[in-house]
Amino acid sequence: MDQDYTIVIERDPEPGWLTAEVDELPGCYTQAPDLPALGANVREAIAVYLDANHAVDTRPEFVGTWRVRVPA
């Protein structure tokens, strides 16, 4: 059965690569130079994670993200 996962994507300022974290799978990360490669890498990272952790039943529910500005 297909499952949806929430992917948090950020750009690493040093090399400029994109990093991806799978919100529902603690410790599941990957990186790539562009979005098409990141999509392939994140699918592979999820597959490897699920293969290594057969019983992943306690996924948290994704609620959303906030961007908060704080005075400097």
Secondary structure, 3 states (H helix, E strand, C coil): CCCCCCEEEEECCCCCCEEEEECCCCCCEEEECCHHHHHHHHHHHHHHHHHHCCCCCCCCCCCCCCCCCCCC
